[in-house]
Amino acid sequence: MEFGWTDEQLELREAARSFALDAVARFGRHNDSWINGYSKECSRELGARRWIGLTWPTEYGGGGRPPIDRLIIAEELISAGVPIAASWFADRQMGPTLIAYGTDEQRAAFLPGILSGETTWCIGMSEPDAGSDLAGLSTAARREGDEFVISGQKIWTSFAGVADYCYLICRTSTESKPHLGISEIIVPLNLPGIEIRPIRDMTTNEHFCEVFFDDVHVPAENLVGAEGNAFGQTMRQLEHERGGIDRLLSNRALYELALERADLGDPLVRQELASIETGYRLGRLLVTREVLGQAPKGFSAATKCFCTEHEVRVANFVSRVLGAEATRWGDVAAGLCYAPGYTIMGGTSNIMRNVLGERVLGLPR
Ligand SMILES: Cc1cc2nc3c(=O)[nH]c(=O)nc-3n(C[C@H](O)[C@H](O)[C@H](O)COP(=O)(O)OP(=O)(O)OC[C@H]3O[C@@H](n4cnc5c(N)ncnc54)[C@H](O)[C@@H]3O)c2cc1C
């Protein structure tokens, strides 16, 4: 078996690396660049290179390329801190979801804007009383003729303040078991009745928001997939969200910085480095298995758990190496302050362990 990269893959990596260098020089180096680095211009450039929707079928405007190519590009962009957040969510999960469950009309209406990097999407899942327990969500969409009328509140909605569309997970029925009345609806964020309030986190970033829906009228044709039966769709979407390289490399740039400063003569530092380097390799293997479709169903929970806990270890290492400098307010401190979020966003580590135990290993609840 040949474990090495092909010439084409090496060329692609080189192209991505050189784009990343140039992009960081022009758009800045961003910590956690896939969730904190917002630059519409940068996303438009990715679109122009056809690096968004790279693996989607060509009939939907995608590149039809193998998933490993997307892994290579993403690895280079995220490690370097290129601001890709304006297009990342849609590229990672809304586009694939529309391809899998959407109508031809929805694909024609929404995929081109995603592919060109022109539209930004946010994910409206979490609510004040329903984060881990998604089936407990209460934001309601009631059918009125050829519209849904939506009322309720979402929270922690990253990029709601700048997004064009919210991919809303909401309740269209309360009559059966909680997870059975759930639907997914595309909500343009410029509709009357929507109020968006940014939340400032401790890094001073305001990417996530509270979103209030007060009788918001949305065309019924914006329903994606089956009405009241979207729980499985949402779980599939979360698989896209959990098993990718973004969950391993968020703070890789800070790690590289710490490596330059670390006292490599200190055996304890060397020991820690060996452990972190091993973690990066193991995480990459787990992600590669997800990307190649070789991981068992639901296993992305384990991949996400391992990779994000690794990112937290990396942040702790960077803090120790930089010492007092890490406490002085600035780019590095802001990056380190973000670390507790890794094991929360996209589902907490506790929940990932539950999923692994119950759904993958079949352990009793
Ligand atoms: C940086 C960041 C960005 C985010 N972006 C988005 C976004 O764009 N869109 C969106 O919808 N959401 C977003 N979120 C929200 C995120 O998905 C939720 O915070 C997460 O799912 C946890 O939900 P919660 O905050 O309600 O915590 P809770 O569900 O209230 O959990 C609180 C604690 O209880 C534990 N717990 C809960 N239930 C169980 C259980 N059954 N077994 C064991 N332990 C349990 C949890 O592990 C956690 O430690 C974001 C969060 C962060 C930090």
The ligand as an ORCA input file, in Angstrom:
! r2SCAN-3c Opt
* xyz 0 1
  C     -17.816     29.382     20.325
  C     -19.200     28.803     20.248
  C     -19.911     28.927     19.065
  C     -21.211     28.403     18.971
  N     -21.904     28.571     17.805
  C     -23.170     28.082     17.716
  C     -23.941     28.294     16.517
  O     -23.457     28.893     15.542
  N     -25.195     27.839     16.468
  C     -25.774     27.167     17.528
  O     -26.913     26.758     17.401
  N     -25.088     26.964     18.679
  C     -23.804     27.413     18.793
  N     -23.086     27.224     19.965
  C     -23.762     26.625     21.119
  C     -23.313     25.203     21.451
  O     -23.723     24.299     20.454
  C     -23.897     24.864     22.829
  O     -23.303     25.739     23.766
  C     -23.609     23.432     23.231
  O     -24.323     22.532     22.411
  C     -23.971     23.161     24.703
  O     -25.269     23.580     24.994
  P     -25.557     24.547     26.249
  O     -24.628     25.707     26.172
  O     -27.028     24.834     26.252
  O     -25.145     23.723     27.531
  P     -26.063     22.674     28.314
  O     -26.712     21.759     27.341
  O     -26.937     23.415     29.253
  O     -24.975     21.853     29.119
  C     -24.406     22.336     30.344
  C     -23.460     21.281     30.888
  O     -24.179     20.077     31.184
  C     -23.623     18.970     30.494
  N     -24.711     18.074     30.056
  C     -25.898     18.438     29.498
  N     -26.628     17.348     29.191
  C     -25.890     16.267     29.554
  C     -26.088     14.852     29.465
  N     -27.199     14.335     28.950
  N     -25.097     14.036     29.920
  C     -23.930     14.543     30.420
  N     -23.697     15.885     30.546
  C     -24.654     16.722     30.108
  C     -22.900     19.561     29.312
  O     -21.834     18.729     28.876
  C     -22.371     20.879     29.886
  O     -21.183     20.646     30.567
  C     -21.787     27.735     20.093
  C     -21.061     27.597     21.260
  C     -19.779     28.123     21.358
  C     -19.015     27.972     22.653
*
